[in-house]
Amino acid sequence: MAKAKARHILVDTKERCEELKTEIEGGKDFADVAKKESKCPSGQQGGILGEFGPGQMVPEFDTVVFNEEVGKVHGPIQTQFGHHLIEITSRED
């Protein structure tokens, strides 16, 4: 069964998400940005979500985490919680 590890940043608006993605792509550390900006409690641990399998997160997460490139920052991704940046840190298919 597939499993993955990822971290994320949750903010209220798509625009803020895009701004943070630009900062990370410009060299800022994902974990530092998560600690400062994320509205999710995981932000205090750098956005780490731990290991999970398909169906354990919201469908929008699964679509990205189990299909997109590992090691890149993806988003903005909109869910019922807000707008996310997701970095897939590892995946086993």
TIBA-44210 format. One line per 4 residues: number of its first residue (from 1); their letters; for each residue x, y, z of N, C-alpha, C. Coordinates in nm, 2 decimals, padded with zeros to 4 digits. Layout:
NUM = A = X,Y,Z,X,Y,Z,X,Y,Z  ...
//
This chain:
1 = MAKA = 00.08,-00.12,00.00,00.00,00.00,00.00,00.09,00.13,00.00  00.05,00.22,-00.08,00.12,00.35,-00.09,00.12,00.42,00.05  00.23,00.49,00.07,00.23,00.58,00.19,00.33,00.69,00.16  00.31,00.80,00.23,00.39,00.92,00.20,00.41,01.00,00.33
5 = KARH = 00.51,01.08,00.33,00.53,01.18,00.43,00.53,01.32,00.36  00.47,01.41,00.43,00.46,01.55,00.38,00.45,01.65,00.49  00.47,01.77,00.45,00.45,01.88,00.54,00.37,01.99,00.47  00.30,02.08,00.54,00.22,02.17,00.48,00.21,02.31,00.55
9 = ILVD = 00.16,02.41,00.48,00.14,02.54,00.54,-00.01,02.57,00.51  -00.08,02.61,00.61,-00.22,02.65,00.59,-00.24,02.79,00.62  -00.30,02.86,00.52,-00.33,03.01,00.54,-00.48,03.03,00.49  -00.53,03.15,00.51,-00.67,03.18,00.47,-00.69,03.21,00.33
13 = TKER = -00.59,03.27,00.26,-00.62,03.31,00.12,-00.52,03.25,00.02  -00.57,03.24,-00.10,-00.48,03.19,-00.21,-00.37,03.29,-00.23  -00.39,03.42,-00.22,-00.29,03.52,-00.25,-00.18,03.50,-00.15  -00.21,03.48,-00.02,-00.10,03.47,00.08,-00.02,03.34,00.05
17 = CEEL = -00.09,03.24,00.01,-00.03,03.11,-00.02,00.07,03.13,-00.13  00.03,03.20,-00.24,00.12,03.23,-00.35,00.24,03.31,-00.30  00.22,03.41,-00.22,00.33,03.49,-00.17,00.43,03.40,-00.09  00.38,03.31,-00.01,00.47,03.22,00.07,00.54,03.13,-00.02
21 = KTEI = 00.48,03.08,-00.12,00.54,02.98,-00.22,00.66,03.05,-00.28  00.64,03.18,-00.32,00.75,03.26,-00.39,00.86,03.28,-00.29  00.83,03.30,-00.16,00.94,03.32,-00.06,01.02,03.19,-00.05  00.95,03.07,-00.04,01.02,02.94,-00.03,01.10,02.91,-00.15
25 = EGGK = 01.04,02.93,-00.27,01.12,02.91,-00.39,01.24,03.00,-00.40  01.23,03.12,-00.33,01.34,03.21,-00.33,01.45,03.18,-00.23  01.43,03.07,-00.15,01.53,03.03,-00.06,01.49,03.02,00.09  01.37,03.07,00.12,01.33,03.06,00.26,01.30,02.91,00.30
29 = DFAD = 01.33,02.88,00.42,01.31,02.74,00.47,01.16,02.71,00.49  01.11,02.60,00.43,00.97,02.57,00.44,00.93,02.56,00.59  01.01,02.49,00.67,00.97,02.47,00.81,00.97,02.61,00.89  01.06,02.70,00.86,01.06,02.83,00.92,00.93,02.91,00.88
33 = VAKK = 00.89,02.90,00.75,00.77,02.97,00.71,00.65,02.91,00.77  00.65,02.77,00.78,00.53,02.71,00.85,00.52,02.75,00.99  00.63,02.76,01.06,00.62,02.80,01.20,00.57,02.94,01.22  00.60,03.02,01.13,00.56,03.16,01.14,00.42,03.19,01.09
37 = ESKC = 00.39,03.12,00.98,00.27,03.16,00.90,00.15,03.06,00.91  00.17,02.93,00.93,00.07,02.83,00.92,-00.04,02.85,01.03  -00.16,02.83,00.99,-00.27,02.84,01.09,-00.30,02.70,01.15  -00.23,02.60,01.10,-00.25,02.46,01.15,-00.16,02.44,01.27
41 = PSGQ = -00.20,02.36,01.37,-00.11,02.33,01.48,00.02,02.27,01.44  00.02,02.19,01.32,00.14,02.13,01.28,00.25,02.23,01.24  00.21,02.36,01.22,00.30,02.46,01.19,00.41,02.47,01.29  00.38,02.45,01.42,00.48,02.46,01.52,00.59,02.35,01.51
45 = QGGI = 00.56,02.25,01.44,00.66,02.14,01.41,00.71,02.16,01.27  00.70,02.27,01.21,00.75,02.29,01.07,00.65,02.24,00.97  00.53,02.22,01.01,00.43,02.17,00.91,00.43,02.02,00.89  00.50,01.95,00.97,00.52,01.80,00.95,00.38,01.73,00.98
49 = LGEF = 00.34,01.65,00.88,00.21,01.58,00.89,00.24,01.43,00.93  00.37,01.39,00.92,00.40,01.25,00.95,00.37,01.16,00.83  00.36,01.03,00.85,00.34,00.93,00.75,00.19,00.90,00.74  00.14,00.89,00.62,00.00,00.86,00.60,-00.03,00.78,00.47
53 = GPGQ = -00.14,00.72,00.46,-00.17,00.65,00.34,-00.29,00.72,00.27  -00.32,00.67,00.15,-00.44,00.72,00.08,-00.57,00.71,00.16  -00.64,00.82,00.16,-00.77,00.82,00.23,-00.76,00.87,00.37  -00.64,00.89,00.42,-00.62,00.94,00.56,-00.63,01.09,00.57
57 = MVPE = -00.61,01.16,00.46,-00.62,01.31,00.46,-00.74,01.34,00.36  -00.76,01.47,00.35,-00.87,01.52,00.27,-00.84,01.48,00.12  -00.94,01.46,00.03,-00.91,01.42,-00.10,-00.81,01.51,-00.18  -00.82,01.64,-00.16,-00.73,01.73,-00.23,-00.59,01.70,-00.19
61 = FDTV = -00.56,01.66,-00.07,-00.42,01.63,-00.03,-00.38,01.50,-00.10  -00.46,01.40,-00.10,-00.43,01.27,-00.17,-00.39,01.29,-00.31  -00.47,01.37,-00.38,-00.45,01.40,-00.53,-00.31,01.45,-00.55  -00.26,01.54,-00.46,-00.13,01.60,-00.48,-00.02,01.50,-00.43
65 = VFNE = -00.04,01.45,-00.31,00.07,01.38,-00.24,00.10,01.25,-00.31  00.00,01.18,-00.37,00.02,01.05,-00.43,00.03,01.06,-00.58  00.04,01.18,-00.64,00.06,01.19,-00.78,00.17,01.29,-00.83  00.20,01.38,-00.74,00.29,01.49,-00.79,00.44,01.46,-00.74
69 = EVGK = 00.53,01.54,-00.79,00.67,01.52,-00.77,00.71,01.53,-00.62  00.79,01.44,-00.57,00.85,01.44,-00.44,00.95,01.55,-00.43  00.96,01.62,-00.32,01.06,01.72,-00.30,01.03,01.86,-00.35  00.92,01.88,-00.41,00.88,02.01,-00.46,00.76,02.07,-00.38
73 = VHGP = 00.75,02.20,-00.38,00.64,02.26,-00.31,00.52,02.28,-00.41  00.41,02.22,-00.37,00.29,02.23,-00.46,00.18,02.31,-00.39  00.11,02.38,-00.48,00.00,02.47,-00.43,00.00,02.60,-00.50  -00.10,02.68,-00.46,-00.20,02.67,-00.36,-00.30,02.55,-00.39
77 = IQTQ = -00.33,02.48,-00.28,-00.44,02.38,-00.29,-00.55,02.42,-00.19  -00.67,02.43,-00.24,-00.78,02.47,-00.16,-00.85,02.35,-00.10  -00.88,02.36,00.03,-00.96,02.25,00.10,-01.06,02.33,00.18  -01.14,02.25,00.25,-01.24,02.31,00.34,-01.18,02.39,00.45
81 = FGHH = -01.05,02.37,00.48,-00.98,02.44,00.59,-00.91,02.57,00.55  -00.89,02.59,00.42,-00.82,02.71,00.37,-00.74,02.67,00.25  -00.62,02.74,00.24,-00.53,02.72,00.12,-00.40,02.67,00.18  -00.35,02.57,00.11,-00.23,02.50,00.15,-00.12,02.50,00.05
85 = LIEI = 00.01,02.50,00.11,00.12,02.46,00.03,00.16,02.33,00.09  00.19,02.23,00.00,00.23,02.10,00.04,00.37,02.06,-00.02  00.46,02.01,00.07,00.58,01.96,00.02,00.58,01.81,00.06  00.59,01.73,-00.05,00.60,01.59,-00.03,00.75,01.55,00.00
89 = TSRE = 00.77,01.50,00.12,00.91,01.47,00.16,00.95,01.33,00.12  00.86,01.23,00.12,00.89,01.10,00.07,00.76,01.03,00.03  00.78,00.92,-00.05,00.66,00.85,-00.09,00.71,00.71,-00.14  00.63,00.61,-00.09,00.65,00.47,-00.14,00.52,00.42,-00.21
93 = D = 00.54,00.38,-00.33,00.42,00.33,-00.40,00.39,00.19,-00.39
//
